[in-house]
């Protein structure tokens, strides 16, 4: 059996919990979170598309965030759910490579997009009169394309290098998806130099995004401090609060994964943190924006209100007809 595994091009994913006592319960919990996350993000995308009041730069960027989160959670969770119900937890070499590439592209894209969303909030609060000019359609498209391209460059750079190492030992990845640090542990050559370069690349991406966020919110705080109106301050904080919460959650997990030294990492901790930002974060993002945003809540009530009203109209028409 060991000889077959060593010669195989497939990997084995050990899962979030290596030997779960109740896989059915874990499946039910993860599937429920997955269902809520996909539904919430799809609803957010549809609301922004349908309601003309949400056709603004902020919601355009938020729509892209929901698209990223939807694709992001679909990369890892379906395979995880399949493995919970299957004895064979195999993933092909190509499947593992594709998972790494898409994961890196989307995680990198979210880094840049969240940073650019902070710039959008800076313009909205600090330069409201120039907002239509500084956040016109062309600039918004440039931001979105830049985020996707920046993330894909990360995927194109790191994926080929990661999968080019010889994996001649165990094929068991102690993870629920092909995350690079877990895959590199199976290599039979020294990968320390590559891990250092990868670490520097991730830190650079974090610094770029965090710098944009820090500068933007420093200007926002100074502007809010100079406001005489309590209502204006409240409106400014309400405008930024949802983004701050999402950034804190996302970057907190990213800081642990990419910045903390290896001495702080264990396979169990890494899997828990990875589960947090690959499973929970895509669910929390749309809920945070929808629950704390009056425009989104109003748009949702408006769409839901159309359903019963249209049904009542049809009933009245049928009664008149017959």
N, C-alpha and C positions, 0 to 999 in steps of 0.2 A: 504493500500500500504506500509506504514512504517513497519507494522508488518511482511509483507512478506519479505521485504528487510532485516530486522533484523534477521530473521530465515534462510535466504538464505546463502549458502556458496559462492555465487558469489559476486564480487565487481563491482563497476561502476566507469569507468574512465571518469572524467569530461573533459579531453582533454587539449591541449596546451592553447586554449582560451575557457573559459567555455561556453559562448553563442556567437559563431562567427556569425557576420552579413552576411558574404559571405563565407560559408564553401567551395563552389566550387573553389574559388580563392586560398584558403589555400591548398585545396587538389591538385590543379594543381602545385602550387609552391613546396610543399613537395614531390609530386610524381616526379617532374622534378629533384629535388636534389637527390632523391633516385635512379632514373634511371641513372643519371650521376655517382653517387658514385659506384653503383654496376658495371656498365660498365667499369669505369676507373680502379677499383680494379681487375676485371676479366682480362682485357687487360694487366694490369701489371703482373699478375700471368702467363698468357700465354706467354708474351714476355720473361720473365725470364726463363720459361721452354723451349721455342723454340730456343732462340739465345744462342749459346755456349759461346759467349763473356760475357754473364751475369751469367755464372755458377761460381760465386765467392762467398765467405762468405757474403760480404755486401749485395748482391742481394738475396742470400738465406734467410737472415734475413728479408730483405725487402718484400720478397714473403710471409713470415709468417705474417708480419704486414698487408699486403693486405688481407690475408685470415681472420685474426682477424677482420679487418674493415668490410669485406663483411658479415660475420656472425653477427657481432655487430649491423650493421644497419638493418639487416633482423629480429632482435629480436623485435624491437620496432616499426619501421615505418609501416610495413604492417598492424599491428593492429590499429595504429593511423589513417591510411588512411581508413580502414574499418569503424572506429568509426565516421569519418567525414561524411560518406555517410549513416550511420545507426542511427536510433533513439535509439536503444538499444545498449548501450556502455558497455555491460557486459563482464567481464572476470572471468573465474572460479577460484576457490581457487588453483587448481592444475596449471592452466595456469599462474596465478600470481606467484606462487612459482617457476615454471620453468623459467619465465622471470627474476626473481630476481637472480636465480642461474647462468643462462647464462650471464647475465649482469655483475655480480660480477667476474665470471671466465674470461671474455674477458677484462674487464677493468683492473683487476689485471694482466692478462697476458701481456697487453700492457705496464703497468708500468714497469715490469721487462724486457720486450723485448727492449723497448726504452733505458733503462739503459745499457743493454748488447750491443746494437748497438753503444753506445758511446764508450764502451771498444774496439769494432772493429775498430772504427775510430782512437782511441789512438794507437793501434798496427800499423795501416796502416801508420800513420804520424810519430810516434816516433820510431818505430822498423820495418821499411819496409823490411829489410833483413831477419828478423825472422817471417815475417807475415805468410808464408805458414806453418810454424811449430806451431806458437801460435794460428792460426785460421784454423786448419785442420778440416776435415769433422767430426771427432768424437767430437771435441770441439763445433762445430756449432750445431750438433745434441743435445749435452748436453744443450746448451744455449736455444734452442727451446723447448725441453722437459721440462727443468726447468721453463721456462716462463709459459707454459701451466699448469704444475703441481702446481706452485705457485699461479696462478690465480684460479685454481679449488679448492685449499685448502681454499682460501678466500670464495668461493661459498659454499663449504661443511660446513664451520664453521658458517657462518652468516645466511644462508637461513633457516635451521631448527629452529634456535632460533627466527628469525623474525616471522615465520609463526606459532610458538607455542603459541604466546600471544593470549589471548581471544579478539575477535573483536565483541563486543556485541552492539555497537552503530550504527552510520551511516556506510554504506558500500560505500560511495562516496569518492573515492581517487581523491584529487585535483591535478591531474597530467595526462600526456598522456601515462604513463606506470607505472608499479609497482616499483617505486624507494623506497628504504627502509624508508627514513625519512617521505615520504608522507604516506606510509602504516602504520607506527607506530603511526601516529596522530589519527588513528581510534581505537587504543587499549583502552580498558576500565580499564587498570591497569597502574601503574607507570612504565615507560620504561627508566627512566633517567639513571639508572646504566648500563643497556645494551647499551644505546646510548653512554655513556662515554667510555665503553670498545670498542665499535665499532669505535668510534672516535680515540682511541689510536691505534687500529689495522690499520686503514687507514693511520694515521700519520706515523706509523712505516714503512709501505710499501712505502710511499712517501719518507721517509728519506733514506731508502735503495737504492731506485732508483736514487734519487737526489744526494746521496753521490757518487755513481758510475759515474754519469754524471759529477759532479763537479770535482772529482779527475782526470777523463780522460781528460776533457777539460783544466784543469789547466796545465797538462803535455803537452798537444797539444800547448797551447799558449806559454809556455816556449820554446818548440822546434821551433815553428815558429819564435819567437823573435830572436833565435840564428841563423836563416837561413840568409845567405848572398845573396841568389838568390831571386830576386823579383818574378820570375816565379815560384819558389818553394813555396813561400808564397801564391801566388795566387792559385796554385794547391791545397795546403792544405786547404785554406778557401773554395774553391769550393767543396772539398770533404766533408767538415763538414757542410756547410751552410744549406743544405736541412734538415739535421737531427736537427740542432739547431732550425729552424723554426717550425718543427713538434713538437719538445719537448716543445717549448715555448707555442704553442697553446694548446697542450694536458694538460700539467702540470699547465698552468694558470687556466683553467677551473677546474681541479682537486683540486687545492689549494683553490679556492672559495668554492667548494662543501664540502671538507673534513677538512679544516683547520680553516677557518674563524669562529668566534663565532656565536651562534644562533641569536644574536642581529642584525647581518648583513643580515640575511636570511628572505625573505618573499616568500610565495608560487609563486608569479608571477616571482620574480627574479630567484628562483630555477628552474622553468620550462623553462625560457629563456636560462639559463646556461646549463641545461640538453639537451635542443634542440640543443645547439651549439655543444656539444661534442658527442651527439648520432646521429645527422643528418649531421651537417656541417663538422665535423672533418673527418669522414670516406670518405667524398668527397674530402676534401682539401689535405689529405695525399698523395694519388697517383698523384694528379695534381702537387703538389709541387715537388715531386721526378721526375716526367716526364718532366715538363717544365724547371727545373733547372739542368737536368742531360743529358749530351751529349750522353752517352752510351745508355740510354733508348730511347732518341729521334732518334738516329741512328737506333736502332733495330726496332722502330716503322716504320720509313721510309722504312727500308729494307723489312719488312713484307708487308706494303702497296704497295711497288713497285713491289712485286711479282704478285699481283692480275692483274693489267692491262697487265703486260708482258705475263703472262700465257694465258690471254684472246687473246692477239695478236697472240701468237703461235698457239692457237686453230683455230683462223680465217684463218691464213695462211695455216694450214694443211687441213682445210676444202676446201679452194679455190683450193689447189693443187689436192685434191681428186676428186673434181667435175669439 
